[in-house]
Amino acid sequence: GGKKGGGGGGAATDIKRVEKLQAVVLADTCARKLRPATFDGPKALMPLANSPLLEYTIEFLSSGGVEDVFIFACHGVEAIEAYVRAAAPRFAPAQLRVISSRAPCYSAGDALREVYEANVIQGDFVLVPGDVVTNLSLPALLAAHRAAREADKDTLMTVCTCRVPFGHRVVGSDDHALWAIDEATNRLLHYEPLPAGLVGPAAAADAGKALAADGPPRVGVPAEVLQEVVAT
């Protein structure tokens, strides 16, 4: 006769959950810099060298191994959906899906709340705006994030930035911010937008000295950084 008790005496089988690499693209960053050009459509669909900016963003993600790309759209949803339907076959096997906002969004926080409520994210994910044009290696960035997580289980996010000089034309008058970074670990200790009148290396250095007085001994304050890619 057969043995009773299914699984009794058999070797235990370890099943490891394999998560897909996912990304969230904010097609509308709620910025106003390109108005009135963006009144008729989202910034992500504005052309660069005859291709929408969103095309470069998705190419960056798909070539970096992202399998699921969720494009959050608030402004110009129908245009975003039409673009994704036409572009999806070009980026296979990566899957492109549009999440349309259910209410007006005024910040990235509003957008991320709706993404969370959509219950589509399985674990760590890459977060980018819809206008990323870069030659960064996404696998290298993800490897750095995983190494940081392995070293410190409290690591929540890895932010990729690019240093740009004060007064550069890619930085708007309202984009100045103070970043305090531990030079030994590259850990972000403090982030604070600066008022329009408080800009320049001297102002950043003065603010950095105030932070260093109460914080760790090794604190560096980059003159200015421009956010590009976030892995969280």
N, C-alpha and C positions, 0 to 999 in steps of 0.2 A: 504494500500500500504506500501511497504518497505521504510525505511528511506534513504534519500539521504546523500551522504558524508560519505564514509567509515571511520569508526573509530570515528565518532563524538559522543560525549557523553560517550564513553567507558572509563574505567579506563586505565591509561597508564601502560604499561608493561615494567619493567626494565629488560633489557637483559645484563647480566654480561658476558663478554668474559672470558672464561677459557682457559688459555694458558697451553700447554703441557710443562712438565719439559724436557728441552733439554740439550744435552751435545755435546761438540766438543772434539774429541780425536785426538791429533797430533801423528800419528803413526810414523812419522819421525821427531825427534827434531833437526835435522841438526847438531847433535853433532858428534865428530870424535873420541871419547874416545875408542870406541870398535873396531876401525879399526885395522887390516883387517878383523875381524870376520864379520863385517856388509857389506862387499863388495858384498856378495852373497845374502843378504836379509836384511830387516829392523830390527832394534833393537827390535821393538815391538813383533816380532815373535820368538825371541830367547827364548829357553825353561828355565823354572824354575820349578823344581820338576815335570818334564814331561809335563808341560803345558806352552803354550806361555805366555809371559808377558802380551800381550793384553787381554788374557782370564781373568786375575786378574783385569785388569782395567775395563772391561765391567761388570764383576760380581759386582764390587764395585758400579758402576753406576746404574745397573739394580736393585740391592738390595736396593739402596737408593731412588728408586722411579722414576728414569729417564725413560721417555717413548720413546724419540727419541735420538738415539746415532748416530752422524755423525762422521765418521772416515776419517780424511783427510790423504791421502797417496800421497807421492811424489816419494819415493824410494821403489821399490818392489811392485808396485801397483797390479800386477796380483796375487802375493802371498797373499796380504792383502784381495783382493776380494775373492779368493778361500777360505781363512779362514772364512771370514764373511758369505759366503754362507753355509758353513758347520756348523757354530756356531749359526746362527740366530735362529733355532728352540729351542735351549737350553735356550735362554734368552727371549723368548716370555712371556708376551705381548710386551716387549720393542722391538722397531724396530731398526735394524741396517742398516745403509746406508754408502756407501763409496763415498767420494768426491775425485776424482783424480785430481792432479794438472795439469794445462794446460801449465805451464811454470816451469823452474827450481826454486826451493825454497831454499833460503839461511838462512832464519830465521823464527821464529814464526810469525813475522809481515807479511812476504810474504804469509804464509799459511792462516792467518786470513783474509787477503785481498781477497783471493780466496773464502774463506767460505762466506764472506760478499757478494761477487758478485754472489754466487750461490743462494742467496735470500731464505735461508731455515730457518733462525733463526727468531723466532717470538718475543722474548723479552729477559729477563734474561736467562743466560745459564751457565752451568758448563764447565770449560775449564781444561783439564788435558792432560799430556803427555801419550803416549801409554804404559808406563811401571810402572804404579802405583800399588804398593803392600802395602796395608794399612788396618788397622782396624778402621779407622776414621768413625764416624757416619755422613754420608752425610746429612740426615735430620737436624741434630743439626747444621751443618755448614750453611745450607740454612736458618735455622731459625735465626741464628746470623746475616746473611747478611740482611735479611728482617727487623730485628729489627734495624740494623744500618741505613738502608735506611729510615725507618720510623722516626728515630730520626734526620736524616740529609738527606734531599732530594738530596743533591749534592753527596752523596755516589755513587761511580761508580763501585767499585770492593771490594771484600773481598778475601784476600790472606791467605791461610793456610800454615804455615811454621813449620819446626821442627828445634829446636836448636841442633847444633852438634859442638863438640869441634874442635879447630884448629888442623890440622894434621890428622884428621880422614880419613880413606882410601876411604870413599864414596865421599870425596870432592877432586876434581882435582886441580891442581896448578893454573888453570885459572878460578876457580869458586868463588874466594874470592870477597866479596862485602861489602859495607857499607850500613847498613840499619839504618836510624834515625826514631825512633818511639816515639810519644807522649805517655808517660806512663799513663796519665790520661784517654786517649780515645782509646789507641792502634792504633791511626791513623798513617799511614805511611807518613812521612814528606819528606823523601829524600831517594833515592836509587842511588848508584853509584858503578859500578864495580871497584875493586881495581887493580892496576898494580901488576904483579907477585911479585915484590920486596917489595911491601908495604902490608904486611900481619902481623897478630898477634894482640892480645888484645891491646897492647900499641898503635899501629898504628890506630886501630879503635877508641880507646879512644881519641887520639889527634884530629882525624878528627871530632869526636862527639863534642868535646869542641869548635871547630871552628864553627860548625853548631849552637850549643846552644847559642853562643855569639850573633848571629843575629836572632835567632828564639825564639819559646816559651820557658818558663822557665823550663819545665819538658820534657827533651829529653833523651831517653834511646837509647843506641847503642848496640844491641846484638852483642856478640863476633862474631857470624856467624850464618846464617840461611840457610836452604836448602829448596827451594820451592817444594811443593808437589801438592797442589790442588788450583785452582782458581775458584771462582764463580763470574760471572760478569753479 
